[in-house]
Amino acid sequence: MKPFALPAALAALLSALVAFAAGASERVALVIGNSDYAHQAPLANPANDANRMAETLRKIGYDVRQHFNLTERELMRTLSDFADVADRAEVALVYYSGHGMEIGGRNYIIPVDAELKRERDAQFEAVDLAKVRTAIAGAAKLKVVILDACRNNTFLPSTRGGTRGLGRITAEAGEIIAYSTAPGSVAQDGPPGELSPYTRALAEKLEESPDLDVRFLFTSLGRLTEQYAGVQQRPYTEFAAILPEGSLPLGRAGPPPADEAYRVALAGDDPEALRRAVAAFPDHTDRAAAEARLAALEADRFVSAALASQDRAALEAALELATDHEERPALLAALALHAQIDEALGSGALDALDGAWRAAGETHPRRAALEAALPEAVFAEACAKLEGYGLDCPAAPATLAEGAAPVIAAAAPAAPPPPADPLADWLADVDDASLGKAEEIAMEWRQTALAALGHYRGAIDGAKGPGTAGAISAWRSATGLAATGDLTAQEIVALMKQAAPRRAEAQAYLGVMYGLGVGVKKDPEASRRLLEGAAEGGFADARAYLRSVSNTW
């Protein structure tokens, strides 16, 4: 088995926790398509370009905001809102398709309501490209502006050099500015109803090689763009002199975060996971399914709470929700018991009260009313028998109910013992403050633990496929839990503790948890003992793990 690298695992854990706390996405994009200009002929393809680019960016891992035909005011508000999102992201990207031009040495993107009769009008009617760059300046790693914005236009027909293309600007640290054509040149819009040549080439390259370094990606677009344009059109890209070290892929292979968020949420029974997916990705195609699943879970919770309380109002409200719910018969039975209690209390008959009292059970909210009525019914029945013998019925004692209380208590059925917690033996030293970190424990660790307990036989690859899901269900059943549902934080801790005595790797992973205080109270002595035991058991990386975690003590 390939050993798990602790430093990478810790980095991933911290990154996931920070991103979750901030409500941030790793990659965010703003996509704008302006075509319906009030003072120019409409452009044929920016809407198609924007749709294709938004679809492509989502496929390669971006959380995308998409807008069309923005006025100057709308464009400024959109940039301001996106700046808040970009400030919490690793990579922030703005893609713009529409009119753009250089005026007075400055580059502008043109809102759909711009008229631009004079050069100075650009300062009031257009949006300086510097404001676009400011909106994404807060991204931690990479800032990207993509401008398919050099279409020919008739704005400022008398302006010297101001009617063709965008001008060259210098990219700042961590920034990339990509133009669909060389500075001062005009880009092709493409055949009506299709895509611009540049956007078509860029989208295809991104989908084909999302992990390609950006420096190779943008410099590889020239030949394909010219092929689609049918004329000379040379894309141009400004790269900052200072870019982050190492490979810089613009996207990533594999499912986008929205798909993964919905997949995980829909596979489990956690309402919060469903709410987070819907809130983070409201336009996703699985939103309706997530909301339906959330409604079903809420109905389950509501029905369970009503049955537990036996409160009549709660039962009636739950029955309204549970039209097809499996617990509907139980709700109807509980409401029928309330009707039986009503009839018994209304009649005062001893047999009816006795039957309702026995059916209600010790925890029913109307048990006390029945117990108060029972002594009176017993006394009334005794009086009726005396009168049948021609004898007078004595006056009822003032403490009739109090005197009957011990008899009623003695006759009450014993309350069932509370169900045993199947995880109790494993959770004695759980640390609530760090319990959430346990949910970020790598899937490789969980697979190793499941394999050690005999539930998993697949490759330790970190991918939660059908084999891993089946192993989790098998472990849950064997532990005395419901077979369905993903692992909670408490269950992950219990799983790792159960597996530790069975396999050296699992013992080492539990030692790391104690050393860092992940899900359990931080205990350096226990961490050292477990990791040294794992080393003696043959796990080669155990001593390296010990050196790493001991640096935090």
C-alpha positions in Angstrom: 0.0 0.0 0.0 1.2 3.5 -0.8 2.1 5.2 2.5 0.0 8.2 3.4 2.1 11.5 3.5 1.3 13.3 6.7 2.4 16.8 5.8 0.2 16.8 2.7 -2.7 15.4 4.7 -2.3 18.1 7.4 -2.1 20.8 4.7 -5.3 19.5 3.1 -7.0 19.3 6.4 -6.1 22.9 7.3 -7.0 24.2 3.8 -10.4 22.5 3.9 -11.2 23.8 7.4 -10.2 27.4 6.5 -12.2 27.3 3.2 -15.2 25.9 5.0 -15.0 28.5 7.8 -14.8 31.4 5.3 -17.5 30.0 3.0 -15.1 30.4 0.1 -14.5 28.6 -3.2 -11.1 27.7 -4.4 -11.8 29.1 -7.9 -14.3 31.7 -8.7 -15.3 33.3 -12.0 -17.4 36.2 -13.3 -18.6 35.8 -16.9 -20.2 38.7 -18.7 -21.6 38.8 -22.3 -22.7 42.2 -23.7 -24.4 42.1 -27.1 -27.6 44.2 -27.1 -26.0 47.6 -27.4 -28.4 50.6 -27.4 -26.3 52.7 -29.7 -24.6 50.0 -31.8 -25.8 47.1 -33.9 -26.1 44.0 -31.7 -23.2 41.7 -31.6 -24.0 38.2 -32.8 -22.2 36.0 -30.3 -21.3 37.3 -26.9 -24.3 35.6 -25.3 -23.2 32.3 -26.8 -19.6 33.0 -25.8 -20.5 33.7 -22.2 -22.7 30.6 -22.0 -20.0 28.3 -23.4 -17.3 29.8 -21.2 -19.5 29.6 -18.0 -20.2 25.9 -18.8 -16.5 25.2 -19.4 -15.4 26.9 -16.2 -17.9 25.0 -14.1 -16.6 21.8 -15.6 -13.1 22.5 -14.5 -13.9 23.5 -11.0 -15.1 27.1 -10.9 -17.9 28.7 -8.9 -19.4 30.9 -11.7 -21.4 34.1 -11.6 -22.9 34.8 -15.0 -24.4 38.1 -16.4 -25.7 39.5 -19.7 -26.2 42.9 -21.2 -25.0 45.0 -18.3 -25.4 48.8 -18.2 -22.7 50.9 -16.7 -24.4 51.0 -13.3 -25.1 47.2 -13.3 -21.5 46.5 -14.4 -20.0 48.5 -11.5 -22.3 46.8 -9.0 -21.5 43.4 -10.4 -17.8 44.0 -10.1 -18.2 45.3 -6.5 -20.1 42.2 -5.5 -17.6 39.9 -7.2 -14.7 41.6 -5.4 -16.1 40.2 -2.1 -16.1 36.7 -3.5 -12.7 37.0 -5.1 -11.1 38.2 -1.8 -11.8 34.7 -0.4 -10.6 32.6 -3.4 -7.3 31.2 -4.5 -8.0 31.9 -8.2 -10.3 34.7 -9.4 -11.1 35.0 -13.1 -13.2 37.6 -15.1 -14.2 36.7 -18.7 -15.8 39.5 -20.8 -17.3 39.2 -24.3 -18.5 42.3 -26.0 -17.2 45.7 -27.1 -13.9 47.0 -25.7 -11.6 49.8 -26.8 -8.6 52.0 -25.9 -9.4 55.7 -25.4 -6.8 58.2 -24.3 -4.3 55.5 -23.4 -6.7 53.6 -21.1 -8.6 50.4 -21.9 -12.4 50.3 -21.4 -15.1 47.6 -21.6 -18.3 49.1 -22.9 -21.6 48.7 -21.2 -24.7 48.3 -23.3 -26.1 51.8 -22.5 -22.9 53.6 -23.6 -23.2 56.2 -26.3 -19.6 57.6 -26.4 -20.0 60.6 -28.7 -16.7 62.2 -27.3 -13.5 60.7 -26.0 -14.1 62.2 -22.5 -17.5 60.3 -22.3 -15.6 57.1 -21.7 -14.8 58.2 -18.2 -18.5 58.5 -17.4 -20.2 55.9 -19.7 -17.6 53.0 -19.9 -15.8 51.0 -17.3 -12.0 51.3 -17.0 -10.3 47.9 -17.2 -8.4 48.9 -14.0 -11.7 48.5 -12.1 -12.0 45.0 -13.4 -8.5 44.2 -12.2 -9.2 45.8 -8.8 -12.2 43.6 -8.3 -10.0 40.4 -8.4 -6.9 41.8 -6.8 -7.7 40.1 -3.5 -7.4 36.5 -4.8 -4.7 34.7 -3.0 -2.9 33.0 -5.8 -3.8 34.0 -9.3 -5.8 36.8 -11.0 -7.0 36.3 -14.6 -8.8 38.7 -16.9 -9.9 37.3 -20.3 -11.1 39.8 -22.9 -12.8 38.7 -26.0 -13.7 42.3 -26.5 -12.1 43.8 -29.6 -15.0 43.7 -32.0 -15.2 46.4 -34.7 -17.5 49.2 -33.7 -18.6 52.7 -34.8 -18.2 54.4 -31.4 -16.2 57.6 -31.7 -15.8 57.5 -35.5 -13.5 60.5 -35.5 -11.3 59.4 -32.6 -7.6 59.0 -33.5 -6.6 55.4 -32.9 -9.6 54.9 -30.5 -11.9 52.8 -32.6 -9.8 49.7 -33.1 -8.9 47.2 -30.3 -7.5 47.4 -26.9 -4.1 48.7 -25.8 -1.3 46.8 -24.1 -0.9 47.1 -20.3 1.5 45.6 -17.9 0.3 42.7 -15.7 1.1 43.1 -12.0 2.2 40.3 -9.6 0.1 37.2 -9.8 -1.9 38.6 -12.7 -2.6 37.4 -16.3 -4.4 39.5 -18.9 -5.5 37.6 -22.0 -6.7 39.3 -25.2 -8.5 37.6 -28.0 -6.2 39.5 -30.5 -3.1 41.5 -30.5 -3.2 45.1 -29.0 -4.7 47.6 -31.5 -6.2 44.8 -33.6 -9.8 43.7 -34.1 -11.1 40.2 -33.2 -13.6 38.3 -35.2 -17.1 37.9 -33.8 -17.7 34.6 -35.6 -20.7 33.4 -37.6 -24.1 34.5 -36.1 -25.4 32.0 -33.6 -22.0 30.3 -33.1 -18.9 31.3 -31.0 -16.1 33.8 -31.5 -13.0 32.0 -32.7 -11.0 32.9 -29.6 -13.6 31.7 -27.1 -14.2 28.5 -29.1 -10.4 27.7 -29.0 -10.1 28.6 -25.4 -13.0 26.6 -24.2 -11.8 23.5 -26.2 -8.3 23.8 -24.8 -9.6 24.2 -21.2 -11.9 21.2 -21.5 -9.2 19.1 -23.1 -6.4 20.0 -20.7 -7.7 21.7 -17.5 -4.5 20.9 -15.7 -2.3 22.6 -18.4 -0.1 25.3 -17.0 -1.6 28.8 -17.8 1.7 29.9 -19.5 1.4 27.0 -22.0 -2.4 27.2 -22.2 -2.6 30.8 -23.4 0.4 30.6 -25.7 -1.1 27.6 -27.4 -4.2 29.3 -28.7 -2.9 31.1 -31.7 -3.1 28.4 -34.4 -6.5 27.1 -33.3 -7.9 30.7 -33.1 -6.7 31.5 -36.6 -8.1 28.3 -37.9 -11.6 29.1 -36.6 -11.3 32.8 -37.6 -10.4 32.0 -41.2 -8.1 35.1 -41.2 -5.1 36.3 -39.3 -6.0 36.8 -35.6 -3.2 36.5 -33.1 -4.3 36.1 -29.4 -2.1 38.0 -27.0 -1.4 37.5 -23.3 0.3 39.6 -20.7 1.9 37.5 -17.9 3.1 39.2 -14.7 6.8 39.2 -14.1 6.1 37.5 -10.8 3.8 34.5 -10.8 3.5 31.8 -8.1 6.1 29.1 -8.3 5.3 25.7 -9.7 2.7 24.5 -12.1 -0.3 26.9 -12.5 -3.2 25.1 -14.0 -6.2 27.3 -14.7 -8.6 24.5 -13.9 -8.6 21.0 -12.6 -9.7 17.6 -13.8 -12.4 15.6 -12.1 -15.9 16.7 -11.0 -16.4 20.4 -10.3 -17.0 21.4 -6.7 -20.7 21.9 -7.3 -21.2 18.4 -8.6 -19.2 17.0 -5.7 -21.1 19.0 -3.1 -24.5 17.8 -4.5 -23.2 14.2 -4.9 -22.1 14.0 -1.2 -25.2 15.8 0.1 -27.6 13.6 -1.8 -25.8 10.4 -0.8 -26.2 11.1 2.9 -28.8 12.1 5.5 -27.3 15.4 6.7 -29.7 18.3 6.2 -26.9 20.8 6.7 -24.9 19.3 3.8 -27.9 19.7 1.6 -28.5 23.3 2.7 -24.8 24.2 2.1 -25.0 22.7 -1.4 -28.1 24.7 -2.3 -26.8 27.9 -0.8 -23.4 27.7 -2.5 -24.6 26.5 -5.9 -28.2 27.7 -6.3 -28.2 27.3 -10.1 -27.1 23.6 -10.2 -29.3 21.1 -12.0 -29.5 18.9 -8.8 -31.0 21.7 -6.7 -34.6 20.4 -7.1 -33.5 16.9 -6.0 -31.5 18.4 -3.0 -34.5 20.5 -1.9 -36.8 17.4 -2.3 -34.4 15.4 -0.2 -34.1 18.1 2.4 -37.9 18.4 2.6 -38.1 14.6 3.1 -35.5 14.7 5.9 -37.3 17.7 7.5 -40.5 15.7 7.4 -38.7 12.7 9.0 -37.4 15.0 11.7 -40.8 16.6 12.2 -42.6 13.3 12.3 -40.1 11.7 14.7 -40.3 14.7 17.0 -44.1 14.6 17.0 -44.2 10.8 17.8 -41.6 11.3 20.5 -43.7 14.1 22.2 -47.1 12.6 21.5 -48.4 16.2 21.5 -51.7 16.4 19.7 -50.9 19.7 17.8 -47.5 18.4 16.7 -49.1 15.1 15.6 -51.7 16.9 13.6 -49.1 19.2 11.9 -46.9 16.2 11.1 -49.9 14.3 9.6 -50.3 17.2 7.1 -46.7 16.7 5.9 -46.7 12.9 6.0 -49.1 12.2 3.1 -47.0 9.3 1.9 -44.7 8.9 4.9 -44.0 5.4 6.3 -44.9 6.6 9.8 -48.3 7.9 8.8 -50.0 4.8 10.4 -48.2 5.6 13.7 -49.3 9.2 13.5 -52.9 8.1 13.0 -52.7 5.7 15.9 -51.3 8.4 18.2 -54.1 10.7 17.3 -56.6 7.9 17.8 -55.3 7.5 21.3 -55.9 11.2 21.9 -59.5 10.7 20.8 -59.8 7.7 23.1 -58.5 9.8 26.0 -61.1 12.5 25.2 -63.9 10.0 25.2 -62.7 8.4 28.5 -62.3 11.7 30.3 -65.7 12.9 28.9 -67.5 9.8 30.1 -65.7 9.3 33.4 -66.3 5.5 33.1 -63.7 3.4 35.0 -63.2 0.9 32.2 -62.7 3.6 29.6 -60.3 5.5 31.8 -58.4 2.3 32.7 -58.1 1.3 29.0 -56.9 4.8 28.0 -54.4 5.0 30.9 -52.8 1.6 30.0 -52.6 2.5 26.3 -51.1 6.0 27.0 -48.0 4.7 28.7 -45.9 6.4 31.3 -44.5 9.3 29.2 -47.7 10.4 27.5 -48.5 14.2 28.0 -52.1 13.4 29.1 -51.1 10.7 31.6 -51.5 13.0 34.5 -55.1 13.9 33.6 -56.0 10.3 33.4 -54.4 9.5 36.8 -56.4 12.4 38.3 -59.6 11.0 36.9 -59.1 7.4 37.8 -59.6 7.7 41.7 -62.8 9.6 41.1 -64.0 6.9 38.7 -63.1 4.1 41.2 -65.0 6.0 44.0 -68.0 6.6 41.8 -68.2 2.9 40.8 -67.9 1.8 44.4 -70.7 4.2 45.4 -72.9 2.9 42.6 -72.4 -0.7 44.0 -73.2 0.5 47.6 -76.4 2.2 46.3 -77.3 -1.0 44.6 -77.3 -2.6 48.0 -79.5 0.2 49.4 -76.6 1.7 51.3 -75.6 5.4 51.4 -72.4 6.5 49.6 -70.0 8.2 52.0 -68.5 11.6 51.1 -65.4 11.4 49.1 -62.3 12.1 51.1 -60.4 15.3 50.2 -57.2 13.4 49.6 -58.7 10.8 47.3 -56.3 11.4 44.4 -53.3 11.6 46.7 -54.3 8.3 48.4 -54.7 6.6 45.0 -51.3 7.8 43.7 -49.2 5.0 45.2 -51.6 2.4 43.9 -51.5 3.9 40.5 -47.7 4.1 40.5 -47.4 0.5 41.6 -49.7 -0.6 38.8 -47.8 1.4 36.1 -45.8 -0.6 33.6 -42.1 -0.3 34.1 -40.4 2.2 31.7 -38.2 0.5 29.2 -34.5 1.1 29.7 -32.9 3.7 27.4 -31.2 2.2 24.3 -27.5 1.6 24.7 -25.2 3.9 22.7 -23.2 1.6 20.4 -20.4 4.2 20.3 -20.2 4.8 24.0 -17.1 2.7 24.6 -15.1 4.6 21.9 -16.1 8.2 22.7 -15.0 8.6 26.3 -12.2 11.1 25.4 -13.8 12.8 22.4 -12.9 16.5 22.3 -16.0 18.5 21.2 -13.8 21.5 20.3 -11.9 19.6 17.7 -14.5 17.0 16.7 -15.3 18.8 13.4 -11.7 18.2 12.3 -12.4 14.5 12.3 -14.7 14.9 9.3 -11.6 16.1 7.3 -9.6 12.9 8.0 -8.4 11.6 4.6 -10.5 8.9 2.9 -7.3 6.8 2.6 -7.2 6.7 6.4 -10.8 5.7 6.6 -10.4 3.0 3.9 -7.4 1.6 5.9 -9.4 1.4 9.0 -12.3 -0.3 7.2 -9.9 -2.8 5.6 -8.3 -3.5 9.0 -11.8 -4.5 10.4 -12.5 -6.7 7.3 -15.2 -4.5 5.7 -13.2 -3.1 2.7 -11.2 -5.0 0.2 -10.5 -2.4 -2.5 -7.5 -0.3 -3.3 -6.6 2.4 -0.7 -7.0 5.2 -3.2 -8.9 7.9 -1.4 -11.9 7.7 -3.8 -15.3 7.0 -2.2 -16.8 4.6 -4.7 -19.4 1.8 -4.3 -16.9 -0.4 -2.5 -16.1 2.2 0.1 -19.7 3.1 0.5 -20.6 -0.5 1.0 -17.8 -1.0 3.5 -19.1 2.0 5.5 -22.6 0.5 5.5 -21.2 -2.9 6.7 -19.2 -1.2 9.5 -22.3 0.8 10.6 -24.4 -2.4 10.8 -21.7 -4.3 12.6 -21.3 -1.5 15.1 -25.1 -1.4 15.9 -25.9 1.7 13.8 -28.3 2.2 11.0 -26.8 0.9 7.8 -27.5 4.0 5.7 -25.8 7.3 5.9 -22.2 8.6 5.7 -19.8 8.7 8.7 -20.3 11.4 11.3 -17.4 12.9 13.1 -18.1 10.8 16.2 -18.3 7.6 14.0 -15.0 8.4 12.3 -13.3 8.6 15.7 -14.9 5.3 16.8 -13.9 3.7 13.5 -10.2 4.7 13.9 -10.1 3.5 17.5 -11.6 0.2 16.6 -9.2 -0.4 13.8 -6.0 0.7 15.6 -5.3 -2.6 17.3 -5.8 -4.5 14.0 -3.3 -2.8 11.7 -0.1 -0.8 12.2 -1.1 1.9 9.7 -4.4 2.4 11.5 -2.6 2.6 14.8 -0.3 5.3 13.4 -3.2 7.3 12.1 -4.8 7.2 15.6 -1.5 8.3 17.0 -1.5 11.4 14.7 -5.1 12.2 15.9 -3.9 12.2 19.5 -0.8 14.1 18.7 -2.7 16.9 16.9 -6.0 16.8 18.9 -8.2 15.8 16.0 -11.5 14.6 17.3 -9.9 13.5 20.6 -8.3 15.4 23.4 -4.6 16.1 22.6 -2.5 13.5 24.4 1.2 13.5 23.5 1.9 10.5 25.6 -0.8 8.4 23.9 0.4 9.7 20.5 4.0 8.6 21.2 2.9 5.2 22.5 0.7 4.5 19.4 3.2 5.7 16.9 6.1 3.8 18.4 3.8 0.7 18.5 3.0 1.3 14.8 6.7 1.5 14.0 7.4 -1.8 15.9 4.4 -3.3 14.0 6.2 -2.6 10.7 4.6 0.7 9.5 7.7 2.5 7.9 6.4 6.0 8.1 5.4 5.9 11.8 8.6 7.5 13.1 8.4 10.3 10.5 4.9 10.9 11.7 6.1 11.1 15.3 8.7 13.7 14.4 6.1 15.8 12.5 3.4 15.8 15.2 5.9 16.2 18.1 6.9 19.6 16.7 3.4 20.8 17.7 3.8 19.8 21.4 
